[in-house]
Amino acid sequence: MERRELIQFIAFILLPGILFALLDGLTSGLFAGLAGAIMGFSYTYPALGLWAFLIYMPFAGTVTHTIANSNPLFHLVKDLFYIPALISILIHKRDYLKPFWQKIKPLYIPLITLVSIALVHFFWIGIIRESFNPTLGNQMLMGIVGLKTLLSYIPLMICAYYLIDGKEELSFFLRLHTVLILICCALGFIQYLLLTKGICPGSRPLSGESLYRASLQARCFIGGAVLYNPNAGLVRLPGTFVAPWQWGWFLISGLFFLFTTDVVNPQKRWKYISVFSTGLLIIMAVFSGQRIALALVPIIFMILQLLTTSKKKQLPLKWGAALVASAVIIQTVNRVEQRIDSLVDRWTVSPPLDFMRDQWQSVWSQQEGILGNGIGAATNAARKFAPTRLIETFHAKVLYEIGPLGLLAFLVVVSILVFLTYKAYRSLQNPSWQKIAVCFWIFILIVSYFPYYYPLDVDPVAVYYWFIAGLLLKLPEIETSSTSL
């Protein structure tokens, strides 16, 4: 960077910070300065900005609630890494992206349709409706949050295609996430120990509904809202994330990364790290109280084991992870029984099929015509700006917000994406590359149609889903340039 450019860059960072500090106080000034630095850095060095985005994302909840004292502005920090990097890639790497645009041609019309329907709901049902009825709250801001939630991470496919340029970047990507999972699970285990030892009181000193719901008042060490009420047998830990169910889906997503790392990395140390990380992930799936993780992690583990195990090469993952996990779990049999009983009780009181049916029936009974209730109308993150409805299944939520045409457009988009990524997987020749692809394709398939709760709405799945889709589309090109990892 030349001297003149360096001066301009420093001015770009300092001037907004000084201005905001004078107008709105030191905190806003510091955030504005930080935002300017991150955006300038990510635009100038998009690859480093995207790596920073992937590293920061699992810790964003901890930074927001521990370092930033729950300042809501810090929820935007990860996007300050991502969006300038995306803009820089689109401006400066147009020739490099030509093969990508060719590969996703079948997605053009469905994506344009989905975006158009979302914008119609934003302008017509959001802004215009607010002008006729101001008591509805700030529909424009609610719509902006809804648009961001539904659409903003789709361009991560472009970022993945650009960032994972060859086998070195792919190996680094897999190893990086193995280390991130290990660190996050280790921090989550410390959080669990602090609560069980009474160093963190958890929900015990609280009263009323806070005794039975995850709350920021009970937070401990890392992450956000905690529920720890051992007297009632209730445990819901957030790990490094804001909410417990995000942590549950981080554990589920992490299993796909760990399998790919163990399968394709020939170095023994990475196999051992992967084995240990998998064991710790299984432990946290039990101890964190996440019923969805407790139910899905063993099932996905067995599916991936069947799909990636070779007769010629016995993987240490299955036995190593089982031994690591068993060594800890056996020592706490009572707590394991509590988690399993909680899962069974929840299943008995509210069977998933009945729960999903009730969600769909409730939404469909209020559906009139082809339009929904407005983008963001059922998005939790928008509830500060306008009244929103809690809908706990993703596809029913999409139907409620943007109507049956919007839901159909979304399903067409993900279905074509499933097909395109499957084609990419089937085009691979090398067994190691195939094992990476099948692990990640199973993740794409599950998340695309998963009918229970809303993993695609927020981190980490909203990030991993679109990024991994772009990675899968790039794998055939990487294999062509390099036959082995």
Long-range contacts (C-beta under 8 A, 24 or more apart in sequence): 1-44, 9-40, 9-44, 12-36, 12-40, 13-37, 13-40, 27-71, 28-73, 31-71, 31-73, 31-74, 34-77, 35-76, 35-77, 35-80, 38-77, 38-80, 38-81, 38-84, 39-80, 39-83, 39-84, 40-84, 42-80, 42-81, 42-82, 42-83, 42-84, 42-85, 42-88, 43-84, 43-85, 43-87, 43-88, 44-88, 46-84, 46-85, 46-86, 46-88, 46-89, 46-92, 46-162, 47-85, 47-162, 47-163, 49-81, 49-82, 49-84, 49-85, 49-88, 50-81, 50-82, 50-85, 50-159, 50-162, 50-163, 51-163, 51-176, 52-81, 53-78, 53-81, 53-82, 53-85, 54-173, 54-176, 54-177, 54-463, 54-467, 55-176, 55-180, 56-81, 57-459, 57-460, 57-463, 58-180, 58-184, 58-240, 58-241, 58-250, 58-460, 59-184, 59-240, 60-241, 60-242, 60-459, 61-223, 61-224, 61-238, 61-240, 61-241, 61-242, 61-243, 61-246, 62-187, 62-222, 62-223, 62-240, 62-241, 64-224, 64-242, 65-216, 65-219, 65-223, 65-224, 65-242, 66-222, 70-216, 78-459, 79-152, 82-156, 82-159, 85-159, 86-155, 86-158, 86-159, 89-158, 89-159, 89-162, 90-158, 93-162, 96-162, 97-158, 97-161, 97-162, 99-477, 100-157, 100-158, 100-161, 100-470, 100-473, 100-474, 103-420, 103-424, 103-473, 104-157, 104-420, 104-473, 106-416, 106-419, 106-420, 107-413, 107-416, 107-417, 107-420, 110-409, 110-412, 110-413, 110-416, 111-154, 111-413, 113-409, 113-412, 114-151, 114-406, 114-409, 114-410, 114-413, 115-151, 117-402, 117-403, 117-405, 117-406, 117-409, 118-146, 118-147, 118-150, 118-151, 118-375, 118-402, 118-406, 119-147, 120-371, 121-371, 121-372, 121-374, 121-375, 121-401, 121-402, 121-403, 121-406, 122-146, 122-147, 122-374, 122-375, 124-371, 125-371, 125-372, 125-373, 125-374, 125-375, 126-374, 126-375, 126-376, 129-374, 136-386, 136-387, 137-385, 137-386, 137-387, 138-385, 138-386, 139-374, 139-385, 139-386, 141-382, 141-385, 141-386, 142-374, 142-376, 142-377, 142-379, 142-382, 142-385, 142-386, 142-388, 143-374, 143-375, 143-376, 144-376, 145-376, 145-379, 145-381, 145-382, 145-385, 146-374, 146-375, 146-376, 146-377, 146-379, 146-382, 146-401, 147-375, 147-376, 149-376, 149-379, 149-381, 149-382, 149-457, 149-458, 149-462, 150-375, 150-398, 150-401, 150-402, 153-462, 153-463, 153-465, 153-466, 153-467, 154-466, 155-466, 156-463, 156-466, 156-467, 156-470, 157-466, 157-467, 157-469, 157-470, 157-473, 158-470, 159-467, 159-470, 160-466, 160-467, 160-468, 160-469, 160-470, 160-471, 160-474, 161-470, 161-471, 161-473, 161-474, 164-470, 164-471, 164-474, 164-478, 165-478, 166-478, 166-481, 166-482, 167-478, 167-481, 167-482, 167-484, 167-485, 170-436, 170-471, 170-478, 170-485, 171-264, 171-265, 171-485, 173-471, 174-257, 174-260, 174-261, 174-264, 174-265, 174-436, 175-261, 175-265, 175-270, 177-254, 177-257, 177-261, 178-257, 178-258, 178-261, 178-270, 178-273, 178-274, 178-277, 179-273, 181-254, 181-257, 181-258, 181-277, 181-281, 182-273, 182-276, 182-277, 182-280, 184-239, 184-240, 184-250, 184-254, 185-239, 185-251, 185-254, 185-277, 185-280, 185-281, 185-283, 185-284, 186-280, 187-221, 187-222, 187-239, 187-240, 188-222, 188-223, 188-237, 188-239, 188-240, 188-247, 188-284, 188-288, 189-280, 189-283, 189-284, 189-287, 190-221, 190-222, 191-220, 191-221, 191-222, 191-223, 191-226, 191-237, 191-239, 192-237, 192-284, 192-287, 192-288, 194-220, 194-221, 195-220, 195-226, 195-228, 195-235, 195-237, 196-230, 200-226, 200-228, 202-226, 202-227, 202-228, 202-229, 203-227, 203-228, 203-229, 203-234, 204-228, 204-229, 204-230, 204-231, 214-238, 214-243, 214-244, 223-247, 227-289, 233-338, 233-341, 233-342, 234-289, 234-342, 235-287, 235-288, 235-289, 235-338, 235-339, 236-288, 236-289, 236-290, 237-287, 237-288, 237-289, 237-290, 239-284, 239-288, 241-459, 241-460, 244-288, 244-289, 244-290, 245-290, 245-292, 245-453, 246-458, 246-459, 246-460, 247-288, 247-290, 247-293, 248-285, 248-288, 248-290, 248-291, 248-292, 248-293, 249-292, 249-293, 249-455, 249-460, 249-461, 250-460, 251-281, 251-284, 251-285, 251-288, 251-290, 251-293, 251-297, 252-292, 252-293, 252-296, 252-297, 252-300, 253-443, 253-460, 253-461, 253-464, 254-281, 255-281, 255-297, 255-300, 255-301, 255-304, 256-300, 256-304, 256-439, 256-440, 256-442, 256-443, 258-317, 259-304, 259-308, 259-317, 259-439, 260-435, 260-436, 260-439, 260-440, 262-315, 262-316, 262-317, 263-308, 263-315, 263-317, 263-432, 263-435, 263-436, 263-439, 264-432, 264-433, 264-435, 264-436, 264-485, 265-485, 266-485, 271-316, 271-317, 272-320, 274-317, 275-316, 275-317, 275-320, 275-321, 275-324, 276-320, 276-324, 278-317, 278-320, 278-321, 278-324, 278-325, 279-320, 279-321, 279-322, 279-323, 279-324, 279-325, 280-324, 280-325, 282-321, 282-324, 282-325, 283-324, 283-325, 283-328, 283-329, 286-329, 286-335, 286-336, 286-339, 287-332, 287-335, 287-339, 289-339, 289-342, 291-339, 291-342, 291-343, 291-346, 292-452, 292-453, 294-339, 294-340, 294-343, 295-343, 300-442, 300-446, 303-442, 304-439, 304-442, 307-435, 307-438, 307-439, 307-442, 308-435, 308-438, 308-439, 310-431, 352-452, 355-392, 355-393, 355-452, 356-393, 356-396, 356-451, 356-452, 359-391, 359-392, 359-393, 359-396, 360-393, 360-396, 360-399, 362-396, 363-391, 363-396, 363-397, 363-399, 363-400, 364-399, 366-400, 367-399, 367-400, 367-403, 367-404, 369-403, 370-403, 370-404, 370-405, 371-402, 371-403, 372-399, 372-400, 372-401, 372-402, 372-403, 372-406, 373-400, 373-401, 374-401, 375-401, 375-402, 376-401, 377-401, 379-457, 380-457, 381-458, 391-454, 392-453, 392-454, 393-451, 393-452, 393-453, 393-454, 394-450, 394-451, 394-453, 394-454, 394-455, 394-456, 394-457, 395-451, 397-454, 397-457, 414-448, 414-449, 415-448, 417-444, 417-448, 417-469, 418-444, 418-445, 418-448, 420-473, 421-469, 421-472, 421-473, 424-472, 424-473, 424-475, 424-476, 425-472, 425-475, 427-476, 428-475, 428-476, 428-479, 429-479, 430-479, 430-483, 430-484, 432-484, 432-485, 433-475, 433-478, 433-479, 433-485, 436-475, 437-472, 437-475, 440-468, 440-471, 440-472, 441-472, 443-468, 444-468, 444-469, 444-472
